[in-house]
Amino acid sequence: MNAVTMPLVAAVEQQAYFSVRDIHAFYGESYIVQGVSFDIAEGDVVALLGRNGAGKTSTLRTLARAGDPELRSGEIWLAGQPVHTLKDFQAARLGIQLVQEDRRIIPGLTVEENLQLARIAEPRGWAIEEVYQHFPRLAERRKQEGTTLSGGEQQMLAVARALVRDIKLLLLDEPYEGLAPVIVKEIERIVHDIKQRGITTIIVEQNAVAALELANRAVILDMGEVVFDGAAGDVLADETLRNRYLAI
């Protein structure tokens, strides 16, 4: 057992707010997530990083029980409740909210209707007016059809939809992808607000530096395996680690 995996095994034996224990997941016969384990304390913001193809999005989708990839072994626990036995809608009801890269805004519905629909099943999250305080652009466009928003505004709506539901764990998949720098800054502000609210969050993001500056923890994947689990600041300070696994 190498120096990286020893503390990981020790960590998962302890009770944590969110625990991922030796998960193995497949797309068909393609072995994508290969024994990933880590723990997250309540209120942590974790940057889940790695090069393209490292298994980041696949891991995130496995945690959300998104239907694919297929989880074949391992355990996932949130606040003492098993997640690994659940379907995606059951995991969402438990409080795991996944904001996917393609945003999945519902066509034909306004901004406000998208938010209202998200609250129907789980009306225990943020009130819509509270969302508008944090997302003033959405307040301005509340009567506009969601799919006609700009890419950045659609990203805000996708995050807002997650927040109006019962939320215990927020999973963000590439929240800055394809956005202009000025919009990235606004999304960063919103994620910072979420962090200040103490919402446990995992961010998958190609802009590793931006993710690390927001996060307090980092987990780095390489070929579907965890190769680093520690403080985000340690990754920013370790040029060799960044060059080897993040190419930055």
C-alpha positions as a Markdown table, in Angstrom:
| # | Residue | x | y | z |
|---|---|---|---|---|
| 1 | Met | 0.0 | 0.0 | 0.0 |
| 2 | Asn | 1.5 | 3.3 | -1.1 |
| 3 | Ala | 1.7 | 6.6 | 0.9 |
| 4 | Val | -1.4 | 8.0 | -0.9 |
| 5 | Thr | -3.8 | 5.2 | -0.3 |
| 6 | Met | -3.0 | 4.5 | 3.4 |
| 7 | Pro | -4.5 | 7.7 | 4.8 |
| 8 | Leu | -7.5 | 7.3 | 2.4 |
| 9 | Val | -8.3 | 3.9 | 3.8 |
| 10 | Ala | -8.0 | 5.2 | 7.4 |
| 11 | Ala | -10.2 | 8.1 | 6.6 |
| 12 | Val | -13.1 | 6.1 | 5.2 |
| 13 | Glu | -13.3 | 4.0 | 8.4 |
| 14 | Gln | -14.4 | 7.1 | 10.3 |
| 15 | Gln | -17.8 | 8.6 | 10.2 |
| 16 | Ala | -18.0 | 11.5 | 7.8 |
| 17 | Tyr | -20.8 | 13.7 | 6.4 |
| 18 | Phe | -20.2 | 12.3 | 2.9 |
| 19 | Ser | -18.2 | 9.1 | 2.4 |
| 20 | Val | -17.1 | 7.4 | -0.8 |
| 21 | Arg | -15.8 | 3.9 | -0.1 |
| 22 | Asp | -14.0 | 2.0 | -2.8 |
| 23 | Ile | -16.4 | 2.6 | -5.7 |
| 24 | His | -16.0 | 0.8 | -9.0 |
| 25 | Ala | -18.1 | 1.9 | -12.0 |
| 26 | Phe | -18.4 | 0.9 | -15.6 |
| 27 | Tyr | -19.7 | 2.1 | -18.9 |
| 28 | Gly | -20.6 | -1.3 | -20.4 |
| 29 | Glu | -17.3 | -3.2 | -20.0 |
| 30 | Ser | -15.2 | 0.0 | -19.8 |
| 31 | Tyr | -13.8 | 0.2 | -16.3 |
| 32 | Ile | -14.0 | 4.0 | -15.6 |
| 33 | Val | -14.0 | 4.6 | -11.8 |
| 34 | Gln | -11.4 | 2.3 | -10.2 |
| 35 | Gly | -11.7 | 2.1 | -6.5 |
| 36 | Val | -12.2 | 5.8 | -5.6 |
| 37 | Ser | -12.4 | 6.6 | -1.9 |
| 38 | Phe | -12.6 | 9.9 | 0.0 |
| 39 | Asp | -14.4 | 11.6 | 2.8 |
| 40 | Ile | -16.0 | 15.1 | 3.0 |
| 41 | Ala | -16.8 | 17.0 | 6.1 |
| 42 | Glu | -20.0 | 19.0 | 6.2 |
| 43 | Gly | -19.5 | 22.4 | 4.6 |
| 44 | Asp | -16.4 | 21.4 | 2.7 |
| 45 | Val | -15.9 | 22.6 | -0.8 |
| 46 | Val | -13.9 | 20.0 | -2.7 |
| 47 | Ala | -12.3 | 20.4 | -6.1 |
| 48 | Leu | -12.3 | 17.1 | -8.0 |
| 49 | Leu | -9.5 | 17.4 | -10.5 |
| 50 | Gly | -7.6 | 15.6 | -13.1 |
| 51 | Arg | -6.6 | 15.6 | -16.8 |
| 52 | Asn | -9.2 | 15.0 | -19.5 |
| 53 | Gly | -10.3 | 11.3 | -19.3 |
| 54 | Ala | -9.2 | 11.0 | -15.7 |
| 55 | Gly | -12.8 | 10.0 | -14.7 |
| 56 | Lys | -14.0 | 13.2 | -13.0 |
| 57 | Thr | -17.4 | 13.5 | -14.6 |
| 58 | Ser | -17.9 | 9.7 | -14.4 |
| 59 | Thr | -17.2 | 9.8 | -10.6 |
| 60 | Leu | -19.5 | 12.8 | -10.2 |
| 61 | Arg | -22.3 | 11.0 | -12.0 |
| 62 | Thr | -21.7 | 7.8 | -10.0 |
| 63 | Leu | -22.1 | 9.8 | -6.8 |
| 64 | Ala | -25.4 | 11.3 | -8.0 |
| 65 | Arg | -26.6 | 7.8 | -9.0 |
| 66 | Ala | -27.2 | 9.3 | -12.5 |
| 67 | Gly | -27.9 | 5.9 | -14.2 |
| 68 | Asp | -24.6 | 5.7 | -15.9 |
| 69 | Pro | -21.9 | 4.7 | -15.3 |
| 70 | Glu | -23.0 | 1.6 | -13.5 |
| 71 | Leu | -21.8 | 1.2 | -9.9 |
| 72 | Arg | -20.8 | -2.4 | -9.5 |
| 73 | Ser | -19.2 | -2.3 | -6.1 |
| 74 | Gly | -18.4 | 0.1 | -3.3 |
| 75 | Glu | -20.5 | 2.3 | -1.0 |
| 76 | Ile | -21.6 | 5.9 | -0.9 |
| 77 | Trp | -23.0 | 7.5 | 2.3 |
| 78 | Leu | -24.5 | 10.9 | 3.0 |
| 79 | Ala | -25.2 | 11.9 | 6.6 |
| 80 | Gly | -25.4 | 8.3 | 7.6 |
| 81 | Gln | -27.8 | 7.3 | 4.8 |
| 82 | Pro | -26.8 | 4.8 | 2.1 |
| 83 | Val | -26.7 | 6.4 | -1.4 |
| 84 | His | -25.2 | 3.4 | -3.3 |
| 85 | Thr | -28.6 | 1.5 | -3.3 |
| 86 | Leu | -30.6 | 4.4 | -4.7 |
| 87 | Lys | -31.8 | 5.6 | -8.1 |
| 88 | Asp | -31.1 | 9.1 | -9.3 |
| 89 | Phe | -34.4 | 10.6 | -8.2 |
| 90 | Gln | -34.1 | 8.9 | -4.8 |
| 91 | Ala | -30.6 | 10.4 | -4.4 |
| 92 | Ala | -32.0 | 13.8 | -5.3 |
| 93 | Arg | -34.7 | 13.5 | -2.7 |
| 94 | Leu | -32.0 | 12.6 | -0.1 |
| 95 | Gly | -30.4 | 15.9 | -0.9 |
| 96 | Ile | -27.8 | 15.2 | -3.6 |
| 97 | Gln | -28.2 | 17.8 | -6.4 |
| 98 | Leu | -26.2 | 17.4 | -9.6 |
| 99 | Val | -25.7 | 20.4 | -12.0 |
| 100 | Gln | -24.6 | 18.8 | -15.2 |
| 101 | Glu | -22.5 | 20.5 | -17.8 |
| 102 | Asp | -25.3 | 20.6 | -20.4 |
| 103 | Arg | -27.5 | 22.4 | -17.8 |
| 104 | Arg | -30.8 | 20.7 | -19.0 |
| 105 | Ile | -33.0 | 23.7 | -18.9 |
| 106 | Ile | -36.6 | 22.7 | -19.6 |
| 107 | Pro | -37.8 | 24.1 | -22.9 |
| 108 | Gly | -41.0 | 26.1 | -23.1 |
| 109 | Leu | -40.8 | 27.2 | -19.4 |
| 110 | Thr | -39.8 | 30.6 | -18.1 |
| 111 | Val | -37.0 | 31.0 | -15.6 |
| 112 | Glu | -39.5 | 31.2 | -12.8 |
| 113 | Glu | -41.5 | 28.2 | -14.0 |
| 114 | Asn | -38.2 | 26.2 | -14.1 |
| 115 | Leu | -37.6 | 27.1 | -10.5 |
| 116 | Gln | -41.2 | 26.4 | -9.5 |
| 117 | Leu | -41.2 | 23.0 | -11.1 |
| 118 | Ala | -37.9 | 22.1 | -9.2 |
| 119 | Arg | -39.6 | 23.0 | -5.9 |
| 120 | Ile | -42.7 | 20.8 | -6.5 |
| 121 | Ala | -41.1 | 17.6 | -5.3 |
| 122 | Glu | -38.7 | 19.0 | -2.7 |
| 123 | Pro | -39.9 | 22.4 | -1.5 |
| 124 | Arg | -37.4 | 22.5 | 1.4 |
| 125 | Gly | -34.6 | 24.4 | -0.3 |
| 126 | Trp | -34.1 | 28.2 | -0.9 |
| 127 | Ala | -37.2 | 30.2 | -1.5 |
| 128 | Ile | -37.4 | 31.6 | -5.0 |
| 129 | Glu | -37.2 | 35.2 | -3.8 |
| 130 | Glu | -34.0 | 34.2 | -1.9 |
| 131 | Val | -32.6 | 32.8 | -5.1 |
| 132 | Tyr | -33.3 | 36.1 | -6.9 |
| 133 | Gln | -31.4 | 37.9 | -4.2 |
| 134 | His | -28.3 | 35.8 | -5.0 |
| 135 | Phe | -29.0 | 35.7 | -8.8 |
| 136 | Pro | -30.1 | 39.2 | -9.8 |
| 137 | Arg | -29.8 | 38.4 | -13.5 |
| 138 | Leu | -32.4 | 35.7 | -13.0 |
| 139 | Ala | -34.7 | 38.1 | -11.2 |
| 140 | Glu | -34.5 | 40.4 | -14.2 |
| 141 | Arg | -35.3 | 37.6 | -16.6 |
| 142 | Arg | -37.9 | 35.7 | -14.5 |
| 143 | Lys | -40.5 | 35.8 | -17.2 |
| 144 | Gln | -38.1 | 34.9 | -20.1 |
| 145 | Glu | -38.0 | 31.4 | -21.5 |
| 146 | Gly | -35.1 | 29.5 | -19.9 |
| 147 | Thr | -33.7 | 28.1 | -23.1 |
| 148 | Thr | -33.3 | 31.6 | -24.6 |
| 149 | Leu | -31.0 | 32.8 | -21.9 |
| 150 | Ser | -27.3 | 33.2 | -22.5 |
| 151 | Gly | -25.0 | 30.3 | -21.6 |
| 152 | Gly | -23.9 | 32.0 | -18.4 |
| 153 | Glu | -27.5 | 32.8 | -17.4 |
| 154 | Gln | -28.5 | 29.2 | -18.1 |
| 155 | Gln | -25.7 | 28.0 | -15.8 |
| 156 | Met | -27.0 | 30.3 | -13.1 |
| 157 | Leu | -30.5 | 28.9 | -13.6 |
| 158 | Ala | -29.2 | 25.3 | -13.4 |
| 159 | Val | -27.5 | 26.1 | -10.1 |
| 160 | Ala | -30.5 | 27.9 | -8.8 |
| 161 | Arg | -32.8 | 25.0 | -9.6 |
| 162 | Ala | -30.6 | 22.8 | -7.5 |
| 163 | Leu | -30.7 | 25.2 | -4.6 |
| 164 | Val | -34.5 | 25.5 | -4.4 |
| 165 | Arg | -34.7 | 21.8 | -3.7 |
| 166 | Asp | -33.7 | 20.0 | -0.5 |
| 167 | Ile | -29.9 | 20.2 | -0.7 |
| 168 | Lys | -27.3 | 18.5 | 1.3 |
| 169 | Leu | -24.6 | 18.0 | -1.3 |
| 170 | Leu | -24.1 | 20.1 | -4.5 |
| 171 | Leu | -22.3 | 18.5 | -7.4 |
| 172 | Leu | -21.1 | 21.0 | -10.1 |
| 173 | Asp | -19.8 | 19.6 | -13.4 |
| 174 | Glu | -17.7 | 22.1 | -15.3 |
| 175 | Pro | -19.6 | 25.2 | -14.1 |
| 176 | Tyr | -17.3 | 27.6 | -16.1 |
| 177 | Glu | -17.2 | 25.6 | -19.3 |
| 178 | Gly | -17.6 | 27.8 | -22.4 |
| 179 | Leu | -18.4 | 31.0 | -20.5 |
| 180 | Ala | -16.9 | 34.4 | -21.1 |
| 181 | Pro | -14.4 | 35.6 | -18.4 |
| 182 | Val | -16.9 | 38.2 | -17.0 |
| 183 | Ile | -19.6 | 35.5 | -16.6 |
| 184 | Val | -17.1 | 33.2 | -15.0 |
| 185 | Lys | -16.4 | 35.8 | -12.4 |
| 186 | Glu | -20.1 | 36.1 | -11.6 |
| 187 | Ile | -20.5 | 32.3 | -11.4 |
| 188 | Glu | -17.4 | 32.3 | -9.0 |
| 189 | Arg | -19.2 | 34.8 | -6.8 |
| 190 | Ile | -22.3 | 32.7 | -6.7 |
| 191 | Val | -20.3 | 29.6 | -5.8 |
| 192 | His | -18.5 | 31.6 | -3.1 |
| 193 | Asp | -21.9 | 32.6 | -1.7 |
| 194 | Ile | -22.9 | 29.0 | -1.6 |
| 195 | Lys | -19.6 | 28.2 | 0.2 |
| 196 | Gln | -20.4 | 30.9 | 2.8 |
| 197 | Arg | -23.8 | 29.3 | 3.3 |
| 198 | Gly | -22.0 | 26.1 | 4.4 |
| 199 | Ile | -23.4 | 23.9 | 1.6 |
| 200 | Thr | -21.2 | 20.9 | 1.0 |
| 201 | Thr | -20.0 | 21.0 | -2.6 |
| 202 | Ile | -17.9 | 19.1 | -5.1 |
| 203 | Ile | -16.7 | 20.9 | -8.2 |
| 204 | Val | -15.4 | 19.3 | -11.3 |
| 205 | Glu | -13.7 | 22.0 | -13.4 |
| 206 | Gln | -11.0 | 22.1 | -16.1 |
| 207 | Asn | -10.0 | 25.5 | -14.8 |
| 208 | Ala | -8.2 | 23.9 | -11.9 |
| 209 | Val | -6.7 | 27.1 | -10.5 |
| 210 | Ala | -10.1 | 28.7 | -10.2 |
| 211 | Ala | -11.6 | 25.6 | -8.6 |
| 212 | Leu | -8.7 | 25.3 | -6.1 |
| 213 | Glu | -9.0 | 29.0 | -5.1 |
| 214 | Leu | -12.6 | 28.3 | -4.2 |
| 215 | Ala | -12.1 | 24.9 | -2.5 |
| 216 | Asn | -10.6 | 24.0 | 0.8 |
| 217 | Arg | -10.0 | 20.4 | -0.2 |
| 218 | Ala | -8.8 | 18.8 | -3.4 |
| 219 | Val | -9.1 | 15.2 | -4.8 |
| 220 | Ile | -7.1 | 14.5 | -7.9 |
| 221 | Leu | -7.9 | 11.5 | -10.2 |
| 222 | Asp | -5.7 | 9.8 | -12.7 |
| 223 | Met | -7.0 | 7.0 | -14.9 |
| 224 | Gly | -10.0 | 6.6 | -12.6 |
| 225 | Glu | -8.0 | 6.4 | -9.3 |
| 226 | Val | -7.3 | 8.8 | -6.5 |
| 227 | Val | -3.7 | 10.0 | -6.5 |
| 228 | Phe | -4.1 | 12.9 | -4.1 |
| 229 | Asp | -6.5 | 13.8 | -1.3 |
| 230 | Gly | -5.6 | 16.8 | 0.8 |
| 231 | Ala | -5.7 | 20.6 | 1.2 |
| 232 | Ala | -6.4 | 22.7 | -1.9 |
| 233 | Gly | -3.6 | 25.0 | -0.9 |
| 234 | Asp | -1.1 | 22.1 | -1.0 |
| 235 | Val | -1.9 | 21.6 | -4.7 |
| 236 | Leu | -1.5 | 25.2 | -5.5 |
| 237 | Ala | 1.9 | 25.2 | -3.8 |
| 238 | Asp | 3.2 | 22.0 | -5.4 |
| 239 | Glu | 4.3 | 22.7 | -8.9 |
| 240 | Thr | 5.5 | 19.1 | -9.5 |
| 241 | Leu | 2.1 | 17.7 | -8.5 |
| 242 | Arg | 0.3 | 20.2 | -10.7 |
| 243 | Asn | 2.5 | 19.4 | -13.7 |
| 244 | Arg | 2.2 | 15.7 | -13.3 |
| 245 | Tyr | -1.6 | 15.4 | -12.9 |
| 246 | Leu | -3.1 | 18.7 | -14.0 |
| 247 | Ala | -0.7 | 20.0 | -16.6 |
| 248 | Ile | -0.6 | 23.5 | -15.0 |
